[in-house]
Amino acid sequence: MTMQSALEPLRLRRVLSSFPTGVTVLAGVVDGVPAGLAANSFVSVSLDPPMVSVCVAHTSSTWPVLRRAGRLGVSVLGAHQEHIGRQLSARGVDRFAALRWRTSPDGAVLLDGSSAWLDCAIEREIPAGDHDIVLLRVHDVDADPEVAPLVFHGSRYRRLHHGDG
């Protein structure tokens, strides 16, 4: 096997899907209307100053609109919110139809019922291959430890199962 064949995009995607991640929604208000997208490439970057990041594909038709929002909410979806992950990933639909959400005082869109949320502003965008790494400065946060997270693994949505021990 050559290095070239080992890094074919579909094979690499299959291998990387073996790493479980949480599922987030990145959302804000643009021109008075909510805009958002689902992302599982969310990661903590720094505690001081508080920063997180998310990766957005160059093919995203939502990101060019969403990046104009003054503030962005990052909602960490709960296990009961799989339908929201699917809805925010769909193309050509009203992504916020029938969803319950609120805005922070600075305009970040936060989904009700999420296991955690962060109110952020774009700090910097870093080109990285076919994606951009979006570095976000965190301005406010909260979490509900009673809400189990939604997990993405093996290209499927999953839930954590807690053992008795």
N, C-alpha and C positions, 0 to 999 in steps of 0.2 A: 504494500500500500504506500502510495506516495503522499507527501504532505499536502499536495494539491487536492487529492481525493478526500483526505481527512477533513478538509475545511470547506467542502461543498455546503452551500447554505442550508439545504434541507437536512443534511446529516448533522450539521452543527446545531440547528434548531432542535432536532430530536434529542441530542445529548444535553443541551442546555435546559430543556424542559424537564429533565430529571431533578432539577433544583427547585424545590417548592418556594413560592413567593406569596406575599399577600396581594390583595387586589385593591387598587386605589382609584379614585375618581378625582381628576384635576379639573376644577371648574371656576368660572368667574362670570361677571356680568359685563357684556360688551354691547354698547349702544342700547342699553336698557333691556337686553335679552340674555338669559343664561346660555352659556356655551360650555361644553365640557367633553372630556374623553376619559376612557378607562386606561389605566396603565399598571403593569405589574413590575415595572423596572424602577420602583421607588426604593430609595436607600437613605439612611441617616449618613450625614457627612461630618458634621461638627456640632459639639455642644456649646462651644464658646469661640466665635459667635454661633448662635443656633442656625444650622443650615441642613437642608436635605436636598436630594436631587431626584430627578425623574428623566428618563430618556424618551424622546419623541422622534418617531420616524419622519424622514424627509417627505414621505408620501402622504402624511397626515393632511387632510383638508381642513381639519378643525384647528390645528395649532396656529396657523397664520392669523386666524381670527382671535383665538384665546389669548395669545401673547400680548394683545392690546389691552387686556383687562388690567386695571390698577392693582388689584389683589387677586390671588388665586387661592382657592380652598383645596386642600387635599383631604378627602374623606377616605378613611380606611374601611372598606366594606365589611359588614358583618356576614356571618354564615347564612343568614336569612335573606341576604340581598343579592343572590346570584342573578336574578332577573335584571337588577340594575346594572351589573357588569355587562350583561348581554345587550341591554338597551343602549348603554353609553358607548358600546363598541360598534353599533349598527350604523350603516350609512343610509342617508336619504330619509330619515325619520325625525320626528320631534323627540330628541333625546331626553327631554325633561317632562314629557307628557305623563301625567298621573304620578310624578315623583313628589315626595315631600322634601322641601329644602328651605333653607333660610340664608340670608346674607349676613356676613359680619358687618360691623359698623363701617369698615372700609371697602365693602363690596365683594369679598370672597364668598363663593357659593359653597355651602356646607350641607351635606345630605343628612336628613334626620334618620336616626336609628343606626348610624355607623358606629363601629367599635372605637374609633378615634378620629380626630380632625385636627388640621393645622391650617392656620391663616398665614399665607406667605406672599412675598413679593419676589419678582424675578431679580436675581442678583447678577446673573451672567449666563450666556449660552455658549457652549463649547462644541464646535463641530467634531463629530466622532464617527467616521465611516458613513453609513447610511442613516444615522440618527444624529440628533443634537442632544447633548447632556445639558439639561436645564438646572442650573444651580439656584435654589430658592432660599431666601432669608426668611426664617420663621419669626412671626410676630406674636402669635398666640396659639395655644394648644389646649386640648382636653381629650379625655378618653373615658369610656365606660367599660370597666373591667368585667362587667356582667355580660357583655356582648361578645360572643365568640367570633373570631375572624373568618373570613372567606379565604380559601387558599387556592392557588393555581399551581397545578402539578401535572406533568404528562399531558400538557395542552388541554386539561380539563379543570373545571371548578370542583373543589373538594372541601370537606369540612374536617376539622380536627376531631378526633375521638379521644376522650379522656378515659384512662383506665382507673380502676379503683385504688391502685397502689401508688 
